[in-house]
Amino acid sequence: MSPFLVTLMTPLIGGFVLAAVEDARIAARINVASGVITFGASLALAVSVAQVGSLNAVGGWFFLDAFNVFLVALTAFVGMTTAIFSGPYMRHEIAHGRMDARRMRLYHSMFQLFQFGMLLGFTANNIGVLWVSLELATLATVLLVSLYRTPASIAAAWKYFVLCGMGIALALFGTVMIFFTSSSVLGHGNEALTWTLLMDESSKLDPVVMMIAFCFLMVGYGTKVGLAPMHAWLPDAHGEGPTPVSAVLSGLLLNLALYALVRLKMLVDGATGTDTAGHIMMSFGLLSLFVAAFSLHKQRDIKRLFSFSSIEHMGLMTFAFGIGTHLASFAALLHMTVHSLVKSGIFFTVGHAAQAMGTQKMTGIRGLIRHHPGIGWGLLVGTVAIAGFPPFGVFTSEFLLLTATLDAHAWTCILLLLGLLVAMTGLLRFVQPMAFGEPASDAVAVRVNMLPVYVHLLLALMLGLFIPGFLAGWYDQAAALIVSAPLEGL
């Protein structure tokens, strides 16, 4: 079987198998094994794409190039480490009565089906299938957010479902509008939604229709990205769902929605010959940065705090892709990588901290370094990394973004720096007492697995100190693909 089919089918089969496994420990091991197999196959797939440049699979229904295959590998890696983390975390939840056997079956099954939806979306060569995959991933995570079955978790899942449902409906309308203009060029069959064919014929698509379609797609998929002002679902979903769900929501699902936006922006750029779509993305990106940066100062729940940090960083990536230059796209791809690694690692640490202190309220989390040094230092180092301090990779990607902004739109550098400064102070003002304060008297010892946290932070540090040649080449090829559409405005 080809590496592509192993990568795509392993989580699908794993999801159905895990739905029937009642023993939680066995299910956790199958979950990890599925993640390991998926990641191993994704690496083999990445090597294949690196050797030939691009691949078509299953009769052209799937397409792989430097842009999406690197996201496939990143998704498989974070999914694997999250599965490793979730074993001891979820056992603690069972021991304290927050979970039962039936809901654990649902958790493991939906976790793998979510992975399948993600990988399907990244590899699909059809923008209609891409839309379906995002809806599949959303439905799986809705069930995961509501897993605790508390009034708050059910309300958060319902809010997530309704708001993202409205967003995905707008994205569907935008997709239909693309079909409306592409069908006159490519016919009324599947070809009119095939991305590679659309890209080849993008200059023949009606520019007015494509621009209107992008407005709907920007709001629709922007809701899934978590961009302001469509971001209201994200803090609630992070705050009420199990911590492994928060990790994959921030580290993976938001990436898929942004990937969809970037792919569709490439079509619009080719059809219109202007950078209007990029300017729209830059505007939403800046708005999200400032809304999230100031919202960080008003949070009381630790998971909601870092959910607003995710909104901030998705805003930065959207802004970078909107600039549309090679350097800006390179910076966005690097930022996407280090954000996924660091933010998922932070959520791993946050989950253990909440278990140790018995609360997610930041006022009740104190003295982590004294009570549990591994958790405390993991939270502190992760926060320093995500705040953009050197020598971590977030600093490198943000520095490259500022450099690209100076070249393309110098006046916006002041806004970027102001937003980053406000966000940094918002994070550090809350994390410092949680790490160094006086430990709470009712804190309990918990069994933790900090290995995924250390691996993620070590990789983020490595990417800040040096980027391996093969990875730099990967980003360079992907950036070249993204900016390949000619723009009159650049």
C-alpha positions as CSV (number, residue, x, y, z in Angstrom):
1,M,0.0,0.0,0.0
2,S,1.3,3.5,-0.9
3,P,2.4,5.9,1.9
4,F,-0.5,8.2,0.9
5,L,-3.2,5.5,1.5
6,V,-1.6,4.5,4.8
7,T,-1.5,8.1,5.9
8,L,-5.1,8.7,5.0
9,M,-6.7,5.4,5.9
10,T,-5.0,4.6,9.2
11,P,-7.0,7.2,11.2
12,L,-10.2,6.3,9.4
13,I,-9.9,2.6,10.2
14,G,-8.6,3.5,13.7
15,G,-11.7,5.6,14.3
16,F,-14.1,2.7,13.6
17,V,-12.0,0.2,15.5
18,L,-11.8,2.4,18.6
19,A,-15.6,2.9,18.6
20,A,-15.8,-0.8,19.5
21,V,-13.0,-1.0,22.1
22,E,-14.3,-0.8,25.6
23,D,-11.1,-1.1,27.6
24,A,-9.7,2.4,28.0
25,R,-6.1,1.3,28.4
26,I,-6.2,-0.8,25.3
27,A,-7.9,2.0,23.4
28,A,-5.3,4.5,24.4
29,R,-2.5,2.2,23.1
30,I,-4.4,1.7,19.8
31,N,-4.8,5.5,19.6
32,V,-1.0,6.0,20.0
33,A,-0.2,3.2,17.6
34,S,-2.5,4.7,15.0
35,G,-0.8,8.0,15.5
36,V,2.7,6.5,15.1
37,I,1.7,4.7,11.9
38,T,0.2,7.8,10.4
39,F,3.2,9.9,11.2
40,G,5.6,7.3,9.8
41,A,3.6,7.1,6.6
42,S,3.4,10.9,6.3
43,L,7.2,11.1,6.5
44,A,7.5,8.6,3.7
45,L,5.0,10.5,1.7
46,A,6.9,13.8,2.3
47,V,10.1,12.1,1.0
48,S,8.3,11.0,-2.1
49,V,6.9,14.5,-2.8
50,A,10.4,16.0,-2.2
51,Q,11.9,13.7,-4.8
52,V,9.3,14.4,-7.6
53,G,7.9,17.9,-6.7
54,S,4.2,16.9,-6.7
55,L,2.0,13.9,-6.8
56,N,-1.5,13.0,-7.9
57,A,-3.3,10.1,-6.2
58,V,-6.5,8.1,-6.7
59,G,-7.2,9.3,-10.2
60,G,-6.5,12.9,-9.5
61,W,-8.9,13.3,-6.6
62,F,-5.9,14.0,-4.3
63,F,-2.9,16.2,-4.9
64,L,0.3,16.7,-3.0
65,D,2.9,19.4,-3.3
66,A,5.4,21.1,-1.0
67,F,2.7,23.3,0.6
68,N,0.3,20.6,1.8
69,V,2.6,17.7,2.4
70,F,4.5,19.6,5.0
71,L,1.1,20.3,6.7
72,V,0.2,16.7,6.5
73,A,3.5,15.7,8.3
74,L,2.9,18.4,10.9
75,T,-0.7,17.3,11.5
76,A,0.4,13.7,11.9
77,F,3.2,14.6,14.3
78,V,1.0,16.7,16.6
79,G,-1.7,14.1,16.4
80,M,0.8,11.4,17.5
81,T,2.2,13.4,20.4
82,T,-1.3,14.4,21.5
83,A,-2.3,10.8,21.6
84,I,0.7,10.0,23.8
85,F,-0.1,12.9,26.1
86,S,-3.8,12.0,26.4
87,G,-3.2,8.5,27.9
88,P,-2.3,9.6,31.5
89,Y,-4.4,12.7,31.2
90,M,-7.6,10.9,30.4
91,R,-6.9,8.2,33.0
92,H,-6.8,10.9,35.6
93,E,-10.2,12.2,34.3
94,I,-11.6,8.6,34.6
95,A,-10.3,8.2,38.2
96,H,-11.9,11.5,39.3
97,G,-15.3,10.6,37.8
98,R,-15.3,13.2,34.9
99,M,-15.3,10.4,32.3
100,D,-16.8,7.0,31.9
101,A,-16.1,4.0,29.6
102,R,-18.7,5.0,27.0
103,R,-17.5,8.5,26.6
104,M,-13.9,7.3,26.4
105,R,-14.9,5.2,23.4
106,L,-16.4,8.3,21.8
107,Y,-13.3,10.3,22.7
108,H,-10.8,7.9,21.0
109,S,-13.0,7.3,18.0
110,M,-13.7,11.0,17.3
111,F,-10.0,11.8,17.9
112,Q,-9.0,9.5,15.0
113,L,-11.9,10.7,12.8
114,F,-10.9,14.2,13.4
115,Q,-7.4,13.3,12.2
116,F,-8.9,11.7,9.1
117,G,-10.9,14.9,8.4
118,M,-7.8,17.0,8.7
119,L,-5.6,14.8,6.4
120,L,-8.5,14.5,3.9
121,G,-8.8,18.3,3.7
122,F,-5.1,18.9,3.3
123,T,-4.7,16.4,0.4
124,A,-8.0,16.8,-1.4
125,N,-7.7,18.2,-5.0
126,N,-11.3,19.2,-5.0
127,I,-12.5,22.4,-3.2
128,G,-15.9,20.8,-2.6
129,V,-14.2,17.8,-0.8
130,L,-12.1,20.4,1.1
131,W,-15.3,21.9,2.4
132,V,-16.7,18.5,3.4
133,S,-13.5,17.6,5.2
134,L,-13.7,20.8,7.3
135,E,-17.2,20.0,8.2
136,L,-16.3,16.5,9.2
137,A,-13.5,17.7,11.4
138,T,-15.9,20.3,12.9
139,L,-18.5,17.7,13.7
140,A,-15.9,15.4,15.3
141,T,-14.6,18.2,17.6
142,V,-18.1,19.3,18.5
143,L,-18.6,15.9,20.1
144,L,-15.2,16.2,21.8
145,V,-15.9,19.6,23.2
146,S,-19.1,18.4,24.8
147,L,-17.5,15.3,26.2
148,Y,-17.8,16.2,29.8
149,R,-21.6,16.6,29.4
150,T,-21.7,19.6,31.9
151,P,-24.0,22.5,31.1
152,A,-21.0,24.7,30.3
153,S,-19.4,22.1,27.9
154,I,-22.7,21.5,26.1
155,A,-23.3,25.3,25.7
156,A,-19.8,25.7,24.4
157,A,-20.3,22.8,21.9
158,W,-23.6,24.2,20.8
159,K,-22.1,27.7,20.3
160,Y,-19.2,26.2,18.4
161,F,-21.6,24.2,16.2
162,V,-23.9,27.1,15.4
163,L,-21.2,29.7,14.7
164,C,-19.0,27.4,12.7
165,G,-22.1,26.1,11.0
166,M,-23.0,29.5,9.8
167,G,-19.4,30.1,8.7
168,I,-19.2,26.9,6.8
169,A,-22.5,27.7,5.1
170,L,-21.0,31.0,3.9
171,A,-18.0,29.1,2.7
172,L,-20.2,26.7,0.8
173,F,-21.9,29.7,-0.9
174,G,-18.5,31.0,-1.9
175,T,-17.6,27.6,-3.3
176,V,-20.8,27.4,-5.3
177,M,-20.0,30.9,-6.8
178,I,-16.6,29.6,-7.9
179,F,-18.4,26.6,-9.6
180,F,-20.7,29.1,-11.2
181,T,-17.9,30.8,-13.1
182,S,-15.6,27.8,-13.5
183,S,-18.3,25.6,-15.0
184,S,-18.3,27.9,-18.1
185,V,-14.6,27.2,-18.6
186,L,-14.2,23.6,-17.4
187,G,-17.7,22.2,-17.8
188,H,-20.3,21.1,-15.2
189,G,-18.5,18.1,-13.9
190,N,-16.0,17.4,-11.1
191,E,-13.3,19.3,-13.2
192,A,-14.9,22.6,-12.3
193,L,-14.0,22.1,-8.6
194,T,-10.6,20.4,-9.2
195,W,-8.1,22.8,-7.7
196,T,-5.2,22.0,-10.1
197,L,-7.4,22.5,-13.1
198,L,-8.8,25.7,-11.6
199,M,-5.3,27.0,-11.0
200,D,-4.3,26.3,-14.6
201,E,-7.4,28.2,-15.9
202,S,-7.6,30.8,-13.2
203,S,-7.0,33.7,-15.6
204,K,-10.2,32.7,-17.5
205,L,-12.4,32.9,-14.5
206,D,-14.7,35.9,-14.0
207,P,-12.8,38.3,-11.8
208,V,-15.9,40.0,-10.3
209,V,-17.6,36.7,-9.4
210,M,-14.3,35.4,-7.9
211,M,-13.9,38.5,-5.8
212,I,-17.4,38.2,-4.4
213,A,-16.9,34.5,-3.8
214,F,-13.7,35.3,-1.8
215,C,-15.6,37.7,0.4
216,F,-17.9,34.9,1.4
217,L,-15.0,32.4,1.7
218,M,-13.1,34.9,3.9
219,V,-15.9,35.2,6.4
220,G,-16.8,31.5,6.2
221,Y,-13.4,29.9,6.5
222,G,-12.2,32.9,8.6
223,T,-14.7,31.8,11.3
224,K,-13.0,28.4,11.4
225,V,-9.6,30.1,11.5
226,G,-10.8,32.0,14.6
227,L,-10.4,35.5,13.1
228,A,-12.1,38.4,14.7
229,P,-14.9,39.3,14.8
230,M,-16.0,35.7,14.1
231,H,-13.9,34.2,16.9
232,A,-16.5,34.0,19.7
233,W,-16.7,30.2,19.6
234,L,-13.0,29.5,20.1
235,P,-12.4,30.5,23.7
236,D,-15.5,28.6,24.9
237,A,-14.6,25.5,23.0
238,H,-11.0,25.5,24.4
239,G,-12.2,26.3,27.9
240,E,-14.8,23.5,28.3
241,G,-13.4,20.6,26.3
242,P,-10.7,18.1,27.4
243,T,-7.2,19.5,27.1
244,P,-6.1,17.2,24.2
245,V,-9.0,18.6,22.2
246,S,-7.7,22.2,22.9
247,A,-4.3,21.1,21.7
248,V,-5.5,19.8,18.4
249,L,-8.0,22.7,17.9
250,S,-5.3,25.3,18.3
251,G,-2.4,23.3,16.8
252,L,-4.2,21.7,13.8
253,L,-7.8,22.6,12.9
254,L,-7.1,26.3,12.6
255,N,-4.3,25.5,10.2
256,L,-6.6,23.6,7.9
257,A,-9.1,26.5,7.6
258,L,-6.2,28.9,6.9
259,Y,-4.8,26.5,4.3
260,A,-8.2,26.5,2.6
261,L,-8.2,30.3,2.5
262,V,-4.6,30.5,1.1
263,R,-5.4,28.0,-1.7
264,L,-8.5,29.9,-2.6
265,K,-6.7,33.3,-2.5
266,M,-4.3,31.9,-5.1
267,L,-7.2,31.3,-7.4
268,V,-8.6,34.8,-6.8
269,D,-5.2,36.3,-7.4
270,G,-4.9,34.5,-10.7
271,A,-8.4,35.5,-11.8
272,T,-8.3,39.2,-10.8
273,G,-4.6,40.0,-11.3
274,T,-4.7,42.2,-8.2
275,D,-3.8,41.9,-4.6
276,T,-7.2,42.8,-3.3
277,A,-7.8,39.4,-1.6
278,G,-4.4,39.8,0.1
279,H,-5.4,43.2,1.5
280,I,-8.7,41.7,2.9
281,M,-6.6,39.0,4.6
282,M,-4.2,41.6,6.0
283,S,-7.1,43.6,7.5
284,F,-8.7,40.6,9.2
285,G,-5.3,39.5,10.4
286,L,-4.5,42.9,12.0
287,L,-8.0,43.1,13.6
288,S,-7.6,39.6,15.1
289,L,-4.2,40.5,16.5
290,F,-5.5,43.6,18.3
291,V,-8.7,42.0,19.5
292,A,-6.8,39.0,20.9
293,A,-4.0,41.1,22.4
294,F,-6.3,43.3,24.4
295,S,-8.6,40.4,25.3
296,L,-5.6,38.5,26.9
297,H,-5.6,41.1,29.7
298,K,-9.1,40.3,30.7
299,Q,-9.0,36.6,31.1
300,R,-9.4,34.5,34.3
301,D,-9.4,31.0,32.9
302,I,-6.0,29.6,31.8
303,K,-7.3,27.7,28.8
304,R,-9.2,30.7,27.6
305,L,-6.1,32.8,28.0
306,F,-4.1,30.6,25.6
307,S,-7.1,30.3,23.2
308,F,-6.9,34.1,22.7
309,S,-3.2,33.7,22.1
310,S,-4.1,31.3,19.3
311,I,-6.4,34.0,17.8
312,E,-3.5,36.4,17.9
313,H,-1.1,34.0,16.1
314,M,-3.7,33.0,13.5
315,G,-4.1,36.7,12.8
316,L,-0.3,37.0,12.3
317,M,-0.3,34.1,9.8
318,T,-3.3,35.5,8.0
319,F,-1.6,38.9,7.8
320,A,1.6,37.3,6.5
321,F,-0.2,35.3,3.8
322,G,-2.1,38.4,2.8
323,I,1.1,40.3,2.1
324,G,1.7,37.7,-0.5
325,T,5.5,38.0,-1.0
326,H,7.9,35.1,-1.0
327,L,9.5,36.2,2.4
328,A,6.1,36.8,4.0
329,S,4.8,33.4,2.9
330,F,8.1,31.7,4.2
331,A,7.6,33.5,7.5
332,A,3.9,32.4,7.7
333,L,4.8,28.7,7.0
334,L,7.5,28.8,9.7
335,H,5.1,30.5,12.1
336,M,2.5,27.9,11.4
337,T,5.0,25.2,12.3
338,V,6.3,26.7,15.5
339,H,2.9,27.8,16.7
340,S,1.4,24.3,16.3
341,L,4.4,22.9,18.2
342,V,4.5,25.4,21.0
343,K,0.8,26.0,21.5
344,S,-0.1,22.2,21.7
345,G,2.8,21.8,24.1
346,I,1.4,24.6,26.3
347,F,-2.0,23.0,26.4
348,F,-0.4,19.7,27.4
349,T,1.1,21.6,30.4
350,V,-2.0,23.6,31.1
351,G,-4.0,20.3,31.3
352,H,-1.7,18.8,33.9
353,A,-1.6,22.1,35.8
354,A,-5.4,22.3,36.0
355,Q,-5.5,18.7,37.3
356,A,-2.8,19.3,39.9
357,M,-4.5,22.5,41.2
358,G,-8.1,21.2,40.7
359,T,-9.1,24.3,38.8
360,Q,-8.7,26.2,35.5
361,K,-9.0,29.6,37.2
362,M,-5.7,31.3,37.2
363,T,-6.2,32.7,40.7
364,G,-6.2,29.1,42.0
365,I,-3.1,28.0,40.1
366,R,0.0,29.1,42.0
367,G,3.5,27.9,42.7
368,L,3.7,25.3,40.0
369,I,7.5,25.3,39.9
370,R,7.6,24.6,43.7
371,H,4.8,22.1,43.7
372,H,5.5,20.3,40.4
373,P,8.7,21.6,38.7
374,G,8.1,19.8,35.4
375,I,4.7,21.4,34.9
376,G,5.9,24.8,36.1
377,W,8.9,25.1,33.9
378,G,7.0,23.7,31.0
379,L,4.4,26.4,31.3
380,L,6.9,29.1,31.8
381,V,9.2,28.1,29.0
382,G,6.2,27.5,26.6
383,T,4.8,31.0,27.4
384,V,8.2,32.6,26.8
385,A,8.4,30.8,23.5
386,I,4.9,31.7,22.3
387,A,5.4,35.3,23.4
388,G,8.1,35.6,20.9
389,F,11.3,35.7,22.9
390,P,14.6,34.6,21.3
391,P,16.0,32.1,20.7
392,F,12.7,30.2,20.0
393,G,11.2,29.7,16.5
394,V,8.3,32.1,17.1
395,F,10.8,35.0,17.4
396,T,12.5,33.9,14.2
397,S,9.2,33.8,12.2
398,E,7.9,37.1,13.7
399,F,11.3,38.7,12.8
400,L,11.0,37.5,9.2
401,L,7.4,38.7,9.1
402,L,8.4,42.2,10.3
403,T,11.2,42.2,7.6
404,A,8.7,41.2,4.9
405,T,6.3,43.9,6.2
406,L,9.0,46.6,6.0
407,D,9.6,45.6,2.4
408,A,5.9,45.6,1.3
409,H,3.8,47.8,3.7
410,A,6.3,49.5,6.1
411,W,3.7,51.6,7.9
412,T,2.0,48.5,9.3
413,C,5.1,47.5,11.2
414,I,4.2,49.9,14.0
415,L,0.8,48.2,14.3
416,L,2.4,44.8,14.4
417,L,4.9,45.7,17.0
418,L,2.2,47.4,19.2
419,G,-0.1,44.3,19.0
420,L,2.8,41.9,19.8
421,L,3.9,44.0,22.8
422,V,0.4,44.2,24.2
423,A,-0.1,40.4,23.7
424,M,3.3,39.6,25.3
425,T,2.5,41.6,28.5
426,G,-0.9,40.0,28.7
427,L,0.6,36.6,28.8
428,L,3.5,37.3,31.2
429,R,1.4,39.2,33.8
430,F,-0.7,36.1,34.4
431,V,1.9,33.3,34.0
432,Q,4.5,34.7,36.4
433,P,2.4,34.2,39.6
434,M,1.2,30.8,38.4
435,A,4.8,29.7,38.0
436,F,6.4,31.4,41.0
437,G,3.6,32.1,43.5
438,E,2.9,30.4,46.7
439,P,1.6,26.8,46.1
440,A,-2.0,26.2,47.0
441,S,-2.5,24.1,50.1
442,D,-5.0,21.8,48.3
443,A,-2.8,21.0,45.4
444,V,-2.5,17.3,44.6
445,A,0.2,15.2,42.9
446,V,-0.7,14.0,39.5
447,R,0.9,11.5,37.1
448,V,2.1,13.4,34.1
449,N,3.8,12.7,30.8
450,M,5.9,15.7,30.0
451,L,7.8,14.1,27.1
452,P,5.6,15.5,24.4
453,V,6.0,19.0,25.9
454,Y,9.8,18.8,26.0
455,V,9.9,17.4,22.4
456,H,7.7,20.2,21.1
457,L,9.6,23.0,22.9
458,L,13.0,21.5,21.9
459,L,11.9,21.5,18.2
460,A,10.7,25.1,18.5
461,L,14.1,26.0,20.0
462,M,15.9,24.2,17.2
463,L,13.9,26.1,14.6
464,G,14.8,29.3,16.3
465,L,18.5,28.5,16.3
466,F,18.8,27.0,12.8
467,I,16.4,25.6,10.2
468,P,17.6,22.4,8.7
469,G,18.4,22.6,5.0
470,F,15.7,20.2,3.9
471,L,13.1,22.1,6.0
472,A,14.2,25.5,4.7
473,G,14.0,24.1,1.1
474,W,10.5,22.8,1.9
475,Y,9.3,26.2,3.1
476,D,11.0,27.9,0.1
477,Q,9.2,25.6,-2.4
478,A,5.9,26.1,-0.7
479,A,6.3,29.8,-0.6
480,A,7.2,29.8,-4.3
481,L,4.0,27.9,-5.0
482,I,1.9,30.3,-3.0
483,V,3.1,33.5,-4.7
484,S,3.1,32.0,-8.2
485,A,0.0,33.8,-9.3
486,P,1.0,37.1,-11.0
487,L,-0.3,40.3,-9.2
488,E,-0.5,43.7,-10.9
489,G,-0.4,45.4,-7.5
490,L,3.1,44.0,-6.6
